[in-house]
Every structure is written in C-alpha cells, then in structure tokens.
Amino acid sequence: MPIKHPSLHLERMNGAIPAWRGRITGEDLQPICQNVCDGGGRLVALWGSDERAQGHGFALHVVLVNENGLVCLSVPLPAERPSYPDISRIFPAANRMQRAVYDLLGIYAHEGNDHRKWLRHAAWHSGSFPLRKDFDAAQSRTEDLDNYPFVQVEGQGVHEIPVGPVHAGIIEPGHFRFSIVGEKVLRLEQRLGYTHKGIEKRFESMTLQQGAKLAGRVSGDSTVAYAWAYAMAAESIADTTPPDHALWLRALLLERERVANHLGDLGYLGNDVALSFGFAQFWILKEQVLRNNATLFSHRYLMDTIIPGGVAVDLTVEGKRVIEQECAMLEQQARILRGIYEEHAGVQDRFIGAGRVEPKLAAQLGLCGLAGRASAQSWDTRVQFPCAPYDKLDVQMATYRNGDVAARVIVRFDELFESLRLLRNILVNLTSGDELARPLDQLPANGFGIGMVEGWRGEVLVAIHSDTEGKLTRVHPHDPSWQNWPVLEHAIMGNIVPDFPLINKSFNLSYSGQDL
C-alpha cells in the first residue's frame, strides 16, 4: 500500500500508471497529507465537484504522489456550507488551488489564513459559483470592481512597480507587483487568472471526443501532454489499452513537443541576456521542427493527434527518414550552440546565480518539472512511473543542484539531447501499417480515472468523472504551473528588477494552464 493510515482503505485503479483511490473524512485529510509529506511525497492536484444531482453534496479531490505512485483521496462534503481543513500549511502549493476551488464551487478551506479570491476577478459576483450545476451565467454578471488586496510592504525607501496585466506581444495577461529598494526586489506578488476561459465548465456539455479536442487546448504549448493525459484517464475508466503502435507514436509526439519547446526557450534565454544570435539560431531550429510537424502530422503544434483509444496520425517510412535527418541536424547544431552559451562570459555572468531556488526550498514549496529537477528534485513521471512505451526506453533523468537560471539552462540542454536519443529509439520500434486506435466512444457509468504525463514543463494531470449515463460530468486538467508560479515569487527575491524577465523565462510557466 502506498500510504498507511488506520482509517484509510485504498483500491487499486485501472490505468497506465500506479494509482490508488480512497474516500476519507475531513478529519483524516490533514494527518494523511502530513504522512505523505513526511515520507517525501508531494501534492499533485486539488479540485472539487458538485455531486448534488447524485443525491450527495460536494466533494473535494486531492491527488498525492510518493515513490509508490498516485493516491487519489475524495472527501465528501455537505450540500450546505461545504468546507474542509486547510492543507496549505503542509503543502504550500495548495494555497492557490484551495482559493480557486472556493471561487468556482464555494467549497471553503477553514483554518486557512489566505482566503483572497484567485480566479474570480470581477467576472461573476461573489455569491455565485460557476462549477455548480445550477449556476446561471445570465444572473451572475457583476459590475463590481476587482479591488484585489495585494500585500503591502512598508519601510524606508520601499517602492512598488506594477507590471501588467497587459503585456507586450501576444502572451496572456498577468499582473506582477514588485516591492523594491533601489533595484533590489524585496517581494513579488502575482495576480493571474485574467482570461478565465471556463474550460472546466465547457467540458460538462461535451462528448468524450469533443473533450479530447478541448483538453489539447488547455495550454497550447503542451497539447500532446494534455491530450495523452486526457486519453489515459478515459482509458483508465474504460479499462482499455491502446495498440502498441499508438503508444509508440504517442511517445514520439510527446518528445517532439519537448524538443520544440526546449529549443524555443533556449533561444529566448539567449535573447534575454542580449545574445540575439542565440535567439535567432535556436528559433531557426525550432521552426524546422514545427514545419516538419505540419508536413508529417498536419499540425505545427501537433493538436488533435492523440485521441481516446489511440492516435489519429501515422508515420510513413519517408516520415521516419525525415525525423532521423532532423535529429542528426539538431544534435549537431545544438551542441555547437551549447558550447557558445557556455563559453560566452556575458551570458554566463547573467545566468549564474540569478533566480536561485535552493533544493530545500524547492522541496518545501513543491517545485516540479524541469525547474524542480534544476533544484535537485528528482521527479520525472517517465522514470518513476514509466507507462508504455517508456518502460522500454530507460529514460535518463536530467538533474542539477544549483537551482539558478544556469541550472535550468543545463537541464534544458540535457533533456533536449535525451529526447533526441529517445526519438531515435522510438523510430526503431515503429512499424508502418499497424493498428492506430481502438475506438472509445462512451465511458462506463459513474467512472473516475486519472492520467498523468511528463510534459516538457512538468507533470500534466487530467481527471475525468463520468455520470450515471457515462457522460462527462467533471473534468479537471492540472498544469504544473500551479506548483511553480508561487516559487517564482521566491526566486526573484534579492535579485535586481532587470533580471526578472530572464528569471521568469527560465521557468517559462503557463498563464493559460492554471486559468480554467
């Protein structure tokens, strides 16, 4: 059993990764979370659901992970004034998740010390909750001002710099409130959630196939990871396994997504330290990958390539040759560019020591993904819980200890080269003409399934609940940015304001992925 607690009874779930599910009382939530934390485990996701139509009240759902796998805990809550014990003192990353659950469902974390709204802004009034089944959007409009209570920093010489929410370019909005003395940052506070898209609400009216398309658009730079996690959750409920050929193709697509994003970020990081040469060269390489994606799989960012039950694309013999040539070219060019980055004194002066997150702090705050691995957090779903075909690929995890911008650059380079190695191995195992999918059109009634995939940014989780007719009643996609955005507030402390764009880009977190 992954967790031992007197009142906890877990059942093994179907699916590609080891996971257990159990129902607990609110009184047991904190002790069980503390048990997992003390054993080196982490919080992965937290969300709520409205189950009044089934004759229940509400429910809180918490996914934890330790060395044995995932543990999915459900806490039944009453229909009137639903509340549960705060767990943000055990897992600080829970703070914003708990605030979002209240904004969307009215489920309250008592004993907590931060109850400020997170996603609501002025989009709907404080007495209505969009994810309740009886929510009426027409009656929930409000003209109230936002009036978000930022934390005030006082003292001699302290100034505030507000940045955003409107940014240059096409990135989504986010507000950053800097408290500074001179150019040194004393505190940063973020305010996100400005483009709340209603994704979780939209899932409720969709078929399984329509939901797959939406899942792939939660955060567009991670479309493969989300689509695979969604399909994995559906396949868990249906207790079905895609064809082997489809699984190899899924891994190929996921590693191509990782390669493209690491190339782009390495270019941006060069640009942020005035090495425009690095930006141009890496984006030439990324553009070639995207063009090959469009040619081979009909979409530059690989959207709609993964479906529940398998994949919707195949790779021809000629396509394999294209990818083999691409891998050889990328490896040669990226090694040259890595040498330039490492030997450039100006680049290294800006990278080394900037935005450092000590391993102890990273563990306390739950830093995950590539940023976590750069701060000695050795978590990679492909390694700890390798689903097919990763169980045959022997993924080499890239980790570093320094936790600064330089470390996050090193991890990106190491993961880029590892992905190129994996792509070559995947191609060897791909044969043309094999079965692409075992169509999955309907889910069993009253089902629950989860899928978790190591995206390029970190672990992407999708949970699916089906109703009495097997339709989607609740879908919760979880982005690793939920864990990592708060850590960025700590990473900038003590650095100078002009280094924020560089430190921010070294994390490169998703605005969209945590604004559901």
Phi, psi and omega per residue, in radians:
M1 nan 2.425 -3.095
P2 -1.280 -0.415 3.124
I3 -2.437 2.430 3.066
K4 -1.972 2.129 3.095
H5 -2.681 2.397 -3.009
P6 -0.931 -0.652 -3.047
S7 -1.780 0.186 -3.056
L8 -1.800 2.152 3.066
H9 -2.115 2.046 -3.057
L10 -1.893 2.521 3.030
E11 -2.024 2.402 3.118
R12 -1.235 2.321 3.138
M13 -1.632 2.691 2.980
N14 -1.200 2.785 3.021
G15 2.409 3.036 -3.031
A16 -1.418 -0.303 3.124
I17 -2.154 2.656 -3.108
P18 -1.172 2.144 -3.109
A19 -2.616 2.525 3.112
W20 -2.226 2.685 -3.134
R21 -2.275 2.492 3.103
G22 -2.684 2.695 3.066
R23 -1.848 2.361 -3.095
I24 -2.338 2.939 3.023
T25 -1.576 2.842 3.096
G26 -1.043 -0.565 -3.139
E27 -1.129 -0.484 -3.101
D28 -1.554 -0.167 -3.034
L29 -1.083 -0.903 -3.112
Q30 -1.116 -0.812 3.124
P31 -1.046 -0.679 -3.133
I32 -1.211 -0.739 3.096
C33 -1.074 -0.709 3.114
Q34 -1.123 -0.672 3.098
N35 -1.025 -0.817 -3.139
V36 -1.148 -0.756 -3.139
C37 -1.078 -0.792 -3.136
D38 -1.099 -0.461 3.124
G39 -1.560 0.157 3.117
G40 1.557 0.154 3.137
G41 -1.475 3.057 -3.042
R42 -2.392 2.836 2.958
L43 -1.511 2.264 3.099
V44 -1.716 -0.834 -3.063
A45 -2.745 2.753 3.110
L46 -2.583 2.254 3.120
W47 -2.681 3.026 3.139
G48 -2.218 2.954 3.097
S49 -2.567 2.615 3.084
D50 -1.694 1.947 -3.068
E51 -2.027 0.415 -3.120
R52 -1.179 -0.517 3.137
A53 -1.158 -0.395 3.098
Q54 -1.614 0.186 3.123
G55 1.506 0.190 3.109
H56 -1.924 -2.914 3.048
G57 -1.790 -2.033 3.055
F58 -1.988 3.058 3.077
A59 -2.561 2.500 2.989
L60 -1.799 2.406 -3.141
H61 -2.149 2.273 -3.106
V62 -2.247 2.256 3.063
V63 -1.947 2.145 3.101
L64 -1.988 2.761 3.104
V65 -2.381 2.411 2.954
N66 -2.373 -2.935 -3.031
E67 -1.123 -0.285 -3.114
N68 -1.604 -0.354 -3.130
G69 2.505 -2.798 -3.102
L70 -1.637 2.529 3.042
V71 -2.183 2.072 -3.095
C72 -1.841 1.955 -3.104
L73 -1.847 2.335 3.069
S74 -2.041 2.287 -3.122
V75 -2.015 1.863 3.092
P76 -1.126 2.425 -3.109
L77 -2.270 2.643 -3.106
P78 -1.209 2.772 3.130
A79 -1.231 -0.522 3.118
E80 -1.770 2.223 3.120
R81 0.877 1.008 3.140
P82 -1.175 2.287 3.128
S83 -2.627 2.878 -3.119
Y84 -2.668 2.854 -3.125
P85 -1.250 2.404 3.091
D86 -1.086 2.358 3.076
I87 -2.040 0.178 -3.102
S88 -1.246 -0.330 3.062
R89 -1.295 -0.378 3.071
I90 -1.572 -0.846 3.108
F91 -2.102 1.700 -3.112
P92 -0.952 -0.506 -3.138
A93 -1.103 -0.298 -3.121
A94 -1.248 -0.321 -3.005
N95 -0.953 -0.973 -3.094
R96 -1.224 -0.574 3.096
M97 -1.104 -0.748 3.132
Q98 -1.129 -0.703 3.122
R99 -1.140 -0.681 3.115
A100 -1.153 -0.685 3.116
V101 -1.071 -0.659 3.098
Y102 -1.194 -0.788 -3.137
D103 -0.999 -0.668 -3.012
L104 -1.600 -0.495 -3.028
L105 -2.261 -0.213 -3.101
G106 1.327 0.359 3.090
I107 -1.616 2.146 -2.898
Y108 -1.834 2.348 3.067
A109 -1.633 1.699 -3.130
H110 -1.335 2.798 -3.066
E111 1.345 -0.125 3.122
G112 -1.333 2.773 -3.126
N113 -1.958 0.164 3.101
D114 -2.419 1.789 -3.111
H115 -2.034 0.402 3.087
R116 -1.181 2.574 3.107
K117 -1.082 2.728 -3.140
W118 -2.171 -0.871 -3.098
L119 -1.791 -0.230 -2.937
R120 -1.262 -0.712 -3.037
H121 0.842 -2.255 3.078
A122 -2.047 0.424 -3.048
A123 -1.308 -0.543 3.081
W124 -2.601 2.720 -3.020
H125 -1.340 2.830 -2.954
S126 -1.165 -0.277 -3.123
G127 -1.618 0.058 -3.135
S128 -2.132 2.707 -3.011
F129 -2.395 1.936 -2.956
P130 -1.039 -0.518 -3.085
L131 -1.568 0.062 2.972
R132 -1.331 2.508 -3.048
K133 -1.137 -0.416 -3.129
D134 -1.704 0.294 3.140
F135 -1.128 2.328 3.114
D136 -2.054 1.823 -3.065
A137 -1.074 -0.624 -3.084
A138 -1.127 -0.541 -3.109
Q139 -1.682 0.081 -3.054
S140 -1.928 0.081 3.115
R141 -1.214 2.598 -3.098
T142 -2.487 2.608 3.047
E143 -1.828 0.160 -3.117
D144 -1.067 2.536 3.028
L145 -1.294 2.727 -3.062
D146 -1.189 -0.940 3.066
N147 0.889 0.911 -3.138
Y148 -1.331 2.242 -3.065
P149 -1.474 1.475 3.056
F150 -1.106 2.635 3.067
V151 -1.290 2.255 -3.110
Q152 -1.616 2.318 3.061
V153 -1.862 2.166 -3.086
E154 -2.037 2.731 3.111
G155 2.570 2.881 -3.097
Q156 -1.129 2.229 3.073
G157 1.413 0.103 -3.126
V158 -1.454 2.283 3.098
H159 -2.216 2.774 3.060
E160 -1.953 2.454 3.013
I161 -2.118 1.944 3.051
P162 -1.542 2.266 3.113
V163 -2.156 2.217 -3.120
G164 1.446 -3.009 0.209
P165 -1.316 -0.338 3.130
V166 -1.396 2.213 -3.125
H167 -1.976 2.831 3.014
A168 -1.205 2.677 3.113
G169 1.447 -2.681 -3.022
I170 -1.981 0.138 -3.139
I171 -1.218 2.750 -3.095
E172 -1.291 2.813 -3.035
P173 -1.324 2.591 3.038
G174 -2.848 2.440 -3.101
H175 -1.797 2.358 3.109
F176 -2.182 2.076 -3.113
R177 -1.855 1.861 -3.129
F178 -1.627 2.335 2.922
S179 -1.888 2.118 -2.957
I180 -2.308 2.753 2.871
V181 -2.177 2.018 -2.987
G182 1.144 -2.129 3.064
E183 -1.844 -0.064 -3.090
K184 -1.463 2.364 -3.118
V185 -1.513 2.130 3.048
L186 -1.525 -0.653 -3.072
R187 -2.742 2.521 2.981
L188 -2.199 2.348 3.033
E189 -2.217 2.265 -3.109
Q190 -1.695 2.646 2.972
R191 -2.377 1.942 -3.071
L192 -2.036 -2.984 3.069
G193 1.466 0.429 -3.060
Y194 -1.336 -0.399 -3.121
T195 -2.020 0.930 -3.128
H196 -1.000 2.051 -2.964
K197 -1.690 -0.143 -3.124
G198 1.201 0.554 -3.084
I199 -1.079 -0.830 -3.103
E200 -1.104 -0.641 3.086
K201 -1.169 -0.675 -3.111
R202 -1.102 -0.611 3.128
F203 -0.991 -0.557 -3.010
E204 -1.098 -0.409 -3.098
S205 -1.839 0.220 -3.023
M206 -1.864 2.705 2.946
T207 -1.360 2.962 3.126
L208 -1.022 -0.730 -3.111
Q209 -1.221 -0.716 3.083
Q210 -1.113 -0.672 3.112
G211 -1.085 -0.560 3.117
A212 -1.113 -0.693 3.106
K213 -1.148 -0.730 -3.138
L214 -1.175 -0.711 3.135
A215 -1.006 -0.668 3.131
G216 -1.251 -0.034 -3.130
R217 -2.089 0.217 3.078
V218 -1.073 -0.821 3.055
S219 -2.484 1.842 -2.897
G220 -1.033 -0.437 3.134
D221 -1.385 -0.088 3.136
S222 -2.197 0.611 -3.036
T223 -1.068 -0.659 -3.137
V224 -1.177 -0.781 -3.121
A225 -1.075 -0.775 -3.140
Y226 -1.187 -0.751 -3.128
A227 -1.117 -0.671 3.124
W228 -1.206 -0.765 3.133
A229 -1.086 -0.706 3.088
Y230 -1.093 -0.833 3.132
A231 -1.096 -0.692 3.130
M232 -1.089 -0.697 3.116
A233 -1.138 -0.770 3.122
A234 -1.111 -0.737 3.141
E235 -1.167 -0.524 3.066
S236 -1.137 -0.783 3.130
I237 -1.115 -0.750 -3.097
A238 -1.411 -0.129 -3.113
D239 0.935 0.907 3.125
T240 -2.259 2.724 -3.134
T241 -2.168 2.287 3.103
P242 -1.150 2.826 3.070
P243 -1.054 2.650 -3.140
D244 -0.993 -0.718 -3.126
H245 -1.043 -0.700 3.123
A246 -1.143 -0.657 3.138
L247 -1.173 -0.687 3.073
W248 -1.112 -0.686 3.109
L249 -1.165 -0.664 3.093
R250 -1.037 -0.782 3.132
A251 -1.118 -0.675 3.090
L252 -1.040 -0.807 -3.121
L253 -1.153 -0.710 -3.127
L254 -1.133 -0.729 3.131
E255 -1.230 -0.552 3.058
R256 -1.159 -0.662 3.077
E257 -1.102 -0.721 3.125
R258 -1.112 -0.786 -3.140
V259 -1.048 -0.849 -3.090
A260 -1.057 -0.764 -3.103
N261 -1.244 -0.677 3.092
H262 -1.137 -0.684 3.083
L263 -1.063 -0.811 -3.138
G264 -1.092 -0.750 -3.124
D265 -1.170 -0.676 3.110
L266 -1.107 -0.595 3.052
G267 -1.184 -0.804 3.128
Y268 -1.065 -0.694 -3.126
L269 -1.148 -0.609 3.021
G270 -1.143 -0.735 -3.137
N271 -1.090 -0.622 -3.106
D272 -1.251 -0.222 3.047
V273 -1.991 0.425 3.027
A274 1.230 0.346 3.032
L275 -1.727 1.341 -3.088
S276 -1.118 -0.431 3.066
F277 -1.017 -0.805 -3.140
G278 -1.098 -0.712 3.111
F279 -1.042 -0.842 -3.095
A280 -1.105 -0.773 -3.049
Q281 -1.212 -0.753 3.136
F282 -1.187 -0.590 -3.139
W283 -1.355 -0.392 2.958
I284 -1.114 -0.759 3.125
L285 -1.148 -0.765 3.127
K286 -1.088 -0.732 -3.128
E287 -1.063 -0.636 3.108
Q288 -1.141 -0.699 3.100
V289 -1.092 -0.772 -3.121
L290 -1.147 -0.680 3.110
R291 -1.155 -0.672 3.085
N292 -1.157 -0.647 3.053
N293 -1.002 -0.822 -3.114
A294 -1.091 -0.699 -3.123
T295 -1.216 -0.755 -3.021
L296 -1.522 -0.560 -3.000
F297 -2.239 0.164 3.000
S298 1.232 0.208 3.076
H299 -2.731 2.294 -3.114
R300 -1.050 -0.660 -3.106
Y301 -1.831 0.215 2.983
L302 1.190 0.488 3.105
M303 -1.213 2.558 3.063
D304 1.121 0.369 3.099
T305 -1.519 -0.426 3.132
I306 -1.905 2.310 -3.139
I307 -2.275 2.736 3.047
P308 -0.998 2.184 -3.120
G309 1.771 -0.199 -3.141
G310 2.852 -2.368 3.139
V311 -2.324 2.840 -3.133
A312 -1.898 0.116 -3.102
V313 -2.338 2.824 3.047
D314 -2.354 2.997 -3.132
L315 -2.174 2.170 -3.138
T316 -1.392 2.978 3.083
V317 -1.061 -0.726 3.102
E318 -1.135 -0.650 3.093
G319 -1.085 -0.662 3.087
K320 -1.095 -0.684 3.117
R321 -1.134 -0.671 3.122
V322 -1.072 -0.783 -3.118
I323 -1.206 -0.660 3.089
E324 -1.060 -0.770 3.117
Q325 -1.162 -0.687 3.117
E326 -1.074 -0.797 3.141
C327 -1.030 -0.762 3.130
A328 -1.095 -0.756 3.140
M329 -1.140 -0.783 -3.111
L330 -1.121 -0.721 -3.130
E331 -1.098 -0.766 3.136
Q332 -1.110 -0.861 -3.084
Q333 -1.188 -0.727 -3.104
A334 -1.165 -0.581 3.099
R335 -1.178 -0.679 3.085
I336 -1.107 -0.794 -3.113
L337 -1.185 -0.598 3.074
R338 -1.094 -0.731 3.093
G339 -1.058 -0.689 3.113
I340 -1.136 -0.792 3.124
Y341 -1.056 -0.779 -3.046
E342 -1.275 -0.423 -3.112
E343 -1.707 -0.079 -3.101
H344 -1.499 1.952 -3.040
A345 -1.077 -0.715 -3.134
G346 -1.136 -0.699 3.114
V347 -1.119 -0.856 -3.106
Q348 -1.144 -0.580 3.098
D349 -1.086 -0.645 3.126
R350 -1.390 -0.607 -3.076
F351 -1.294 -0.826 -2.965
I352 -1.256 2.192 3.090
G353 1.518 -0.227 -3.099
A354 -1.367 2.355 3.034
G355 1.036 0.760 -3.052
R356 -1.347 2.377 3.027
V357 -2.118 1.902 -3.126
E358 -1.085 2.555 3.132
P359 -0.924 -0.681 -3.132
K360 -1.111 -0.757 3.118
L361 -1.181 -0.693 3.124
A362 -1.038 -0.725 3.121
A363 -1.171 -0.726 -3.119
Q364 -1.118 -0.699 -3.058
L365 -1.566 -0.129 3.093
G366 1.412 0.492 3.120
L367 -1.033 2.298 -3.051
C368 -2.307 3.137 3.107
G369 1.197 -2.735 -3.085
L370 -1.105 -0.609 3.096
A371 -1.134 -0.676 3.086
G372 -1.147 -0.748 -3.135
R373 -1.137 -0.472 3.068
A374 -1.285 -0.236 3.070
S375 -2.008 0.583 2.994
A376 1.211 0.387 3.068
Q377 -1.657 1.767 -2.978
S378 -1.498 1.256 3.096
W379 -2.206 2.137 3.052
D380 -2.641 2.008 -3.065
T381 -0.969 -0.578 -3.136
R382 -1.141 -0.379 -3.111
V383 -1.731 -0.905 -3.088
Q384 -1.219 -0.746 -3.070
F385 -2.291 1.151 -3.016
P386 -1.245 1.945 3.012
C387 -1.406 2.865 3.121
A388 -1.115 2.386 0.105
P389 -1.697 0.192 -3.088
Y390 -1.135 -0.347 3.074
D391 -1.173 -0.209 3.122
K392 -1.912 0.037 -2.995
L393 -1.865 -0.254 3.101
D394 0.908 1.099 -3.127
V395 -1.123 2.320 3.095
Q396 -1.679 1.947 -3.093
M397 -1.262 2.371 3.099
A398 -1.693 2.079 3.113
T399 -2.328 2.754 3.108
Y400 -2.624 2.869 -3.029
R401 -1.919 -0.409 -2.944
N402 -1.208 -0.492 3.015
G403 1.190 0.301 3.124
D404 -1.847 -3.048 3.131
V405 -1.011 -0.739 -3.141
A406 -1.017 -0.727 3.137
A407 -1.149 -0.698 3.134
R408 -1.196 -0.519 3.034
V409 -1.206 -0.768 3.133
I410 -1.040 -0.792 -3.137
V411 -1.085 -0.696 3.108
R412 -1.078 -0.797 3.114
F413 -1.066 -0.828 -3.112
D414 -1.070 -0.730 3.140
E415 -1.215 -0.571 3.081
L416 -1.053 -0.860 -3.114
F417 -1.204 -0.602 3.085
E418 -1.155 -0.682 3.112
S419 -1.128 -0.653 3.092
L420 -1.127 -0.677 3.068
R421 -1.113 -0.762 -3.138
L422 -1.111 -0.704 3.133
L423 -1.047 -0.716 3.115
R424 -1.108 -0.736 3.127
N425 -1.161 -0.661 3.108
I426 -1.105 -0.750 -3.138
L427 -1.034 -0.631 3.129
V428 -1.086 -0.576 -3.073
N429 -1.600 -0.074 3.136
L430 -1.535 2.238 3.032
T431 -2.102 2.509 -3.059
S432 -1.385 2.662 3.014
G433 1.467 0.040 -3.136
D434 -1.401 2.975 -3.110
E435 -1.116 2.343 -3.095
L436 -1.674 -0.535 -3.062
A437 -2.765 2.647 2.919
R438 -1.947 1.715 -2.935
P439 -0.884 2.343 3.123
L440 -2.134 1.781 -3.030
D441 -1.745 -0.449 -3.047
Q442 -2.503 2.494 3.111
L443 -1.658 2.681 2.998
P444 -1.107 2.751 -3.129
A445 -1.228 2.593 3.041
N446 0.908 0.760 -3.118
G447 -1.685 2.803 3.038
F448 -2.523 2.248 3.127
G449 -2.544 2.688 3.086
I450 -2.291 2.650 3.018
G451 -2.339 2.463 3.103
M452 -2.396 2.261 -3.058
V453 -2.301 2.435 3.086
E454 -1.420 1.624 3.049
G455 -1.258 3.080 -3.096
W456 -1.149 -0.512 -3.119
R457 -1.510 -0.481 -3.087
G458 2.737 -2.877 -3.029
E459 -1.338 2.186 3.095
V460 -1.835 2.207 -3.139
L461 -2.098 2.444 3.018
V462 -2.281 2.262 3.069
A463 -1.986 2.396 3.131
I464 -2.163 2.289 2.984
H465 -1.972 2.336 3.046
S466 -1.926 2.673 -3.098
D467 -1.611 -2.902 -3.073
T468 -1.169 -0.279 3.106
E469 -1.839 0.110 -3.141
G470 1.423 0.184 3.122
K471 -1.559 2.794 3.098
L472 -1.149 2.126 3.071
T473 -1.946 -0.397 3.112
R474 -2.774 2.234 3.050
V475 -2.274 2.208 3.129
H476 -2.122 1.909 3.012
P477 -1.594 2.396 -3.112
H478 -2.181 2.191 -3.127
D479 -1.735 2.520 3.096
P480 -1.105 -0.265 3.106
S481 -1.092 -0.449 3.059
W482 -0.963 -0.760 3.134
Q483 -1.300 -0.622 -2.895
N484 -1.613 -0.449 3.107
W485 -0.988 -0.828 3.138
P486 -1.062 -0.526 -3.131
V487 -1.199 -0.552 3.094
L488 -1.039 -0.591 3.096
E489 -1.070 -0.589 3.103
H490 -1.400 -0.619 -3.071
A491 -1.111 -0.528 -3.085
I492 -1.464 -0.293 -3.074
M493 -1.086 2.282 -3.124
G494 1.512 -0.182 3.064
N495 -1.568 2.978 3.111
I496 -1.590 2.683 -3.084
V497 -0.953 -0.762 -3.112
P498 -1.098 -0.260 3.100
D499 -1.505 -0.099 -3.102
F500 -1.077 -0.805 3.131
P501 -0.990 -0.648 3.131
L502 -1.191 -0.826 -3.128
I503 -1.133 -0.741 3.119
N504 -1.039 -0.810 -3.125
K505 -1.180 -0.510 3.135
S506 -1.164 -0.436 2.991
F507 -1.517 -0.741 -3.101
N508 0.798 1.201 -3.084
L509 -1.583 2.864 -3.063
S510 -1.682 2.197 2.964
Y511 -1.270 -0.757 -3.038
S512 -1.196 -0.660 -3.025
G513 -1.129 -0.402 3.130
Q514 -1.945 0.303 -3.125
D515 -2.123 1.326 -2.971
L516 -1.790 nan nan
